[in-house]
């Protein structure tokens, strides 16, 4: 079983994949081609995806029973002791790091200090 998911890819690529696979939803293709055809399809997807993203998942003989490949995707596959996991980027990766010194604010401790209560 092979599944290819396309996001923001040219319509011509979708038409090409429809020759070999069944499009069950917009940009989601499923079928059972041979391994050689699957690899050739994936090469074409990588070549013609343009600014789009692509994901290929297919059955294989391993612990999970499947494997997958990504193209221009933010989530990256990571092998962890023979099991493939997905590494997602941290949502605040571009945000500045928090200050190293604590800031004075409106916490209960700050209010107690301000009014001299302990």
C-alpha positions as CSV (number, residue, x, y, z in Angstrom):
1,X,0.0,0.0,0.0
2,X,1.3,3.4,-0.9
3,X,0.0,6.8,0.1
4,X,1.2,10.2,-1.2
5,X,0.0,13.4,0.2
6,X,0.6,16.7,-1.7
7,X,0.2,20.2,-0.4
8,X,0.4,23.3,-2.6
9,X,1.8,21.4,-5.6
10,X,1.1,22.1,-9.3
11,X,-2.0,20.6,-10.9
12,X,0.2,18.8,-13.5
13,X,1.8,16.7,-10.7
14,X,-1.6,15.7,-9.5
15,X,-2.6,14.6,-13.0
16,X,0.6,12.6,-13.3
17,X,0.0,10.7,-10.1
18,X,-3.6,10.0,-11.1
19,X,-2.2,7.7,-13.8
20,X,-0.8,5.3,-11.2
21,X,-2.8,6.1,-8.0
22,X,-6.3,6.8,-7.0
23,X,-7.0,10.4,-5.6
24,X,-9.3,9.8,-2.7
25,X,-9.3,13.4,-1.5
26,X,-7.7,16.6,-2.7
27,X,-4.0,15.9,-2.8
28,X,-4.2,12.4,-1.2
29,X,-3.3,9.6,-3.5
30,X,-3.4,5.9,-2.6
31,X,-2.6,2.7,-4.5
32,X,-0.5,-0.4,-4.6
33,X,2.3,0.0,-7.2
34,X,5.5,-2.1,-7.2
35,X,8.5,-0.8,-5.3
36,X,10.2,0.2,-8.5
37,X,7.2,2.3,-9.7
38,X,6.8,3.8,-6.2
39,X,10.4,5.0,-6.2
40,X,10.1,6.4,-9.7
41,X,6.9,8.2,-8.7
42,X,8.6,9.7,-5.6
43,X,11.5,11.0,-7.8
44,X,9.0,12.7,-10.0
45,X,7.2,14.2,-7.0
46,X,10.4,15.6,-5.6
47,X,11.4,17.0,-9.0
48,X,8.1,18.7,-9.8
49,X,6.7,19.7,-6.4
50,X,8.0,23.2,-6.7
51,X,7.2,25.2,-3.6
52,X,4.8,22.5,-2.3
53,X,5.3,19.8,0.2
54,X,5.0,16.1,-0.2
55,X,4.8,13.0,2.0
56,X,5.1,9.4,1.0
57,X,4.1,6.5,3.3
58,X,4.3,2.8,2.2
59,X,4.2,-0.6,3.8
60,X,7.4,-2.4,4.5
61,X,8.8,-5.3,6.5
62,X,9.9,-3.5,9.7
63,X,8.8,-3.1,13.3
64,X,6.1,-0.5,12.5
65,X,4.9,-2.2,9.3
66,X,5.4,1.0,7.3
67,X,7.9,3.8,6.5
68,X,7.6,7.3,5.1
69,X,9.6,10.0,3.4
70,X,9.1,13.8,3.3
71,X,9.9,16.5,0.9
72,X,10.1,20.2,2.0
73,X,8.2,19.4,5.1
74,X,8.7,21.1,8.5
75,X,8.3,17.7,10.3
76,X,11.3,15.4,9.8
77,X,11.5,11.7,10.3
78,X,13.9,10.6,13.0
79,X,15.1,7.0,13.6
80,X,15.0,6.2,17.3
81,X,16.2,2.6,18.0
82,X,14.7,1.2,14.9
83,X,11.4,3.0,15.2
84,X,10.7,6.0,12.9
85,X,9.4,9.0,14.8
86,X,8.4,12.5,13.6
87,X,10.4,15.5,14.9
88,X,8.2,18.6,14.9
89,X,9.8,22.1,15.1
90,X,9.3,23.9,18.4
91,X,6.5,26.5,17.9
92,X,8.6,29.3,19.5
93,X,11.9,28.4,17.9
94,X,12.2,31.9,16.4
95,X,11.0,33.7,19.5
96,X,13.6,35.4,21.7
97,X,14.8,33.5,24.7
98,X,13.4,34.4,28.1
99,X,15.4,36.9,30.2
100,X,17.9,35.3,32.5
101,X,17.1,37.6,35.5
102,X,13.6,37.4,36.9
103,X,11.5,40.5,36.3
104,X,9.7,42.3,39.1
105,X,6.0,42.2,38.5
106,X,2.7,41.8,40.0
107,X,3.2,38.5,41.7
108,X,2.0,37.9,45.3
109,X,5.6,38.0,46.5
110,X,6.1,41.4,44.7
111,X,3.0,42.8,46.4
112,X,4.2,41.7,49.8
113,X,7.6,43.3,49.3
114,X,6.1,46.5,48.1
115,X,3.8,46.9,51.1
116,X,6.3,45.6,53.7
117,X,4.4,42.5,54.6
118,X,6.1,39.2,55.0
